[in-house]
Amino acid sequence: MQKARRGLHFVAMRQDEPRDIAFRRMILSIPPGKVSTYGAVASAAGYPRLHRAVARLLRTDAPDTLPWHRVLGAGGEIKLRGAAAQEQRARLRMEGVRFRGKRVDMEQFEQVLRPWEVYGQLARWLQD
């Protein structure tokens, strides 16, 4: 079991262009005022166990190319520390997202990711 976990950790930390493109599409589909989790983004993109790869992408992409502040830890928890956590919380509040203590109210603000809609929009765009 431990060896399998290390293998997943290695895979998540490695850059993978098709996987990262799928993650970016899911993240970009989260509208202002809504949030999702690292795990939900990974699952919707087709990589259900690679939530750490989503975190790596958000950490290594150029600043503000993605709405990074809309992606949270499980249960709506901000996983960043210090000034970055304060920045994420401030950005979410500016978009109207409310918190229950340290967590986002996921019942009200979680965006259900629907990959078939994201890829359906992409297919229509490519046809035009």
C-alpha positions as CSV (number, residue, x, y, z in Angstrom):
1,M,0.0,0.0,0.0
2,Q,2.8,2.4,0.9
3,K,4.6,1.8,-2.3
4,A,1.4,2.5,-4.3
5,R,1.0,5.8,-2.5
6,R,4.5,6.8,-3.3
7,G,3.9,6.0,-6.9
8,L,0.8,8.2,-7.0
9,H,2.7,11.0,-5.4
10,F,5.4,10.7,-8.0
11,V,2.9,10.7,-10.9
12,A,1.1,13.8,-9.4
13,M,4.3,15.8,-9.2
14,R,5.3,15.1,-12.7
15,Q,4.2,17.5,-15.4
16,D,1.8,15.9,-17.9
17,E,0.5,18.2,-20.7
18,P,-2.7,16.4,-21.6
19,R,-3.6,15.9,-17.9
20,D,-2.8,19.6,-17.1
21,I,-4.9,20.8,-20.0
22,A,-7.8,18.7,-18.7
23,F,-7.3,20.3,-15.2
24,R,-7.2,23.8,-16.7
25,R,-10.4,23.3,-18.5
26,M,-12.2,22.1,-15.4
27,I,-10.7,25.0,-13.3
28,L,-11.7,27.6,-15.9
29,S,-15.3,26.3,-15.9
30,I,-15.7,27.3,-12.2
31,P,-17.7,30.6,-12.4
32,P,-17.1,33.6,-10.1
33,G,-18.8,33.1,-6.8
34,K,-18.4,29.3,-6.9
35,V,-15.7,27.0,-5.7
36,S,-14.6,23.4,-6.1
37,T,-12.0,21.1,-4.5
38,Y,-8.7,19.7,-5.8
39,G,-10.2,16.3,-5.7
40,A,-13.3,17.2,-7.6
41,V,-11.2,19.0,-10.3
42,A,-9.0,15.9,-10.7
43,S,-12.0,13.5,-10.9
44,A,-13.9,15.6,-13.4
45,A,-10.8,15.8,-15.6
46,G,-10.6,12.0,-15.6
47,Y,-7.8,11.6,-13.0
48,P,-9.7,10.8,-9.8
49,R,-6.7,10.1,-7.5
50,L,-4.5,13.0,-8.6
51,H,-5.6,15.9,-6.4
52,R,-2.0,16.7,-5.7
53,A,-1.4,17.2,-9.4
54,V,-4.1,19.9,-9.4
55,A,-2.3,21.6,-6.5
56,R,1.0,21.4,-8.4
57,L,-0.5,22.9,-11.5
58,L,-2.0,25.8,-9.6
59,R,1.3,26.3,-7.8
60,T,3.5,26.3,-10.9
61,D,1.3,28.0,-13.6
62,A,1.9,31.7,-14.2
63,P,0.2,33.8,-11.6
64,D,-3.5,34.7,-12.4
65,T,-3.7,32.6,-15.6
66,L,-6.3,30.4,-13.7
67,P,-8.8,31.3,-11.0
68,W,-6.7,29.5,-8.5
69,H,-8.6,31.0,-5.5
70,R,-11.7,29.0,-6.5
71,V,-10.1,25.6,-5.8
72,L,-10.0,24.5,-2.2
73,G,-9.2,21.5,-0.1
74,A,-11.7,18.9,0.9
75,G,-14.7,20.2,2.8
76,G,-14.0,23.8,1.6
77,E,-10.9,24.4,3.6
78,I,-8.2,26.8,2.3
79,K,-5.0,24.8,2.2
80,L,-2.6,27.7,1.6
81,R,-0.7,29.3,4.5
82,G,0.0,32.9,5.6
83,A,-0.5,35.7,3.1
84,A,-1.5,33.4,0.3
85,A,-4.4,32.1,2.4
86,Q,-5.5,35.6,3.3
87,E,-5.4,36.5,-0.4
88,Q,-7.5,33.5,-1.4
89,R,-10.1,34.3,1.3
90,A,-10.2,37.9,0.3
91,R,-10.7,37.1,-3.4
92,L,-13.5,34.6,-2.6
93,R,-15.2,37.2,-0.4
94,M,-15.0,39.7,-3.2
95,E,-16.9,37.2,-5.4
96,G,-19.6,36.8,-2.7
97,V,-18.5,33.5,-1.3
98,R,-19.3,33.1,2.4
99,F,-17.5,31.1,5.0
100,R,-18.5,29.0,8.0
101,G,-15.5,29.6,10.3
102,K,-12.4,28.6,8.3
103,R,-14.3,26.7,5.6
104,V,-16.4,27.8,2.6
105,D,-20.1,27.0,2.9
106,M,-19.9,24.2,0.3
107,E,-23.6,23.5,0.3
108,Q,-24.2,26.9,-1.1
109,F,-21.1,27.7,-3.1
110,E,-19.7,24.4,-4.5
111,Q,-19.8,24.2,-8.3
112,V,-20.7,20.8,-9.5
113,L,-18.2,20.1,-12.3
114,R,-19.8,18.6,-15.4
115,P,-17.0,17.6,-17.9
116,W,-19.5,16.7,-20.6
117,E,-20.7,20.3,-20.6
118,V,-17.1,21.7,-20.7
119,Y,-16.1,19.4,-23.5
120,G,-19.4,19.9,-25.3
121,Q,-18.7,23.7,-25.3
122,L,-15.2,23.0,-26.6
123,A,-16.5,20.8,-29.4
124,R,-19.1,23.4,-30.5
125,W,-16.3,26.1,-30.4
126,L,-14.1,23.9,-32.6
127,Q,-16.9,23.3,-35.1
128,D,-17.5,27.1,-35.6
